[in-house]
């Protein structure tokens, strides 16, 4: 399905020609009076007002015959949010991959950044923070409320998580301790503020802690490689997803935010706790759904938070509560899985405290790195589905960065403010790096400091050192950084978008920076340190070598799995557009018919577009992905599991397994670009087929999954039929059905 661009007031004349549709309708009537199919191409959504707003009426406009007077009175609602963002009507610097011409089966090469670093007027600023020349400090020109709403992310000293939690049973807004001995936690605590604040923290939202009359856990059950402890504690959070005007880099735009915050509030728990999230949809005219990345949802597959798969979307004004175990420990994130809403900002970090596998002194907390776009999410997806992939305009650390405003005539405030961190000399600092990008492969470093990696995704690994950590979209790395500087030192922290074919950006500001201040340094000082990350390192679009990333807790693998499947990924013409295919299938979900609920009710007849791969009752599964495309790597993410990565390379896999006694494990891994048009890349993944559910397996680039690069893994269907799903899933679908009976969803992409 190809979606049309918005037709703006300036584009209207006495007659218009419309060739595609933005909004899907179950049925429509053409000018001849005959019905047209579901995926039709005769609708129009645009504006006929003097301002940039959208018409939400389905009409048929015959080429060169219908006048403006024949159009219905518009319903003026902007799908991007309440702010009339002028960037949404600006042109992209290139049109790529474009629509296929007659006989064309594959697109042209991925474009290089069209603008120089800093843009055409970059000499008006001092790189890398784009501080205006003549300004010698990092005093922000905008208040935090303007850049990030109610979010405290990016402020110095936030959140600095506590590392020695009190072992008491008193009612407190702080977390009970992760068990290091035998402890009992009783009572409950509720109030405004973060669930766990730590020293110098700033409140992040509302939450509560509840427990039974007692909750006892012992250290013996909580070893790093042991079973999940039973804490008996529930961590409850209240999320509201809504629009909010934000300006993370000084450019005002519509944000899709959680509790008025970008990034969203921290969710924090102990390993073995139960996490309860009430999600309320405050968006006026579209659904939403929140997914907690990396949790296996064992026993609760209906709370995976993926619409069209595990649940129906949450309808406007309605709520849905997720309840699941914190069955992994370490660092992760949550995000909307409805269309590409998270590209608009509906996301936030997650920390699950658990056993230590390496020593450190200070837990700095999450460091979110993300590409950034000045257009709003709906416009971005609309362009993507017209074969115009949008390049990112900036890069952020904890939701902040400056922008060289001389490069635009549209609204922009220079020196809006960057993120800041505080180190202590001689101390070891834990940083939880999370790539929350829509498209960008991130390269994280701190000038003149060595990074010791102790976990990849939710999997602790044997420590190894590097000067730069590569993270594909959705990947995480827990790292320890020893502060080797003097008390007055100041350094740059960097998140640089990968070069070559790693990312698609416009070239102006691909490198985010934050300032690291030692304990006695003035926190407005401008660092002047240099990076030692090489151009060759920036150009590598792959994760660290598999023989380097060995898990801390060893898990061997059988040389021969119960079943093996090869999945070929191509980006090719479907006759009208370039879309993604997995074994010749482009995914498209049905919000009103979640696959898991279908299977639970005994229905195993699936639409072709749902791309369901039924692995039945096999004990183990091996999937060999082969990427034939030259358009960037794919961070492949499997829900419900940590998979083992057996091998990667180019051409055909030779059957050799890297470190068979203990191969790399994680939930997301970068499948590289094809080497050339005739030599695909490959990656081999394997997992135990022991978690009944319907689990998405997809590229985590927002534009790629929107374009169909997705498959459903059906696991143990007979056991799914025996599951007693919570009634709220079925009630949620009833409210969604009632909403969509009167309001046709704007499903302009795959839905996810």
Order of alpha helices (4+ residues) and beta strands (2+ residues): beta-beta-beta-beta-alpha-beta-beta-beta-beta-beta-beta-beta-beta-beta-beta-beta-beta-beta-alpha-beta-beta-beta-beta-beta-beta-beta-beta-beta-beta-alpha-beta-beta-alpha-beta-beta-beta-beta-beta-beta-beta-beta-alpha-beta-alpha-alpha
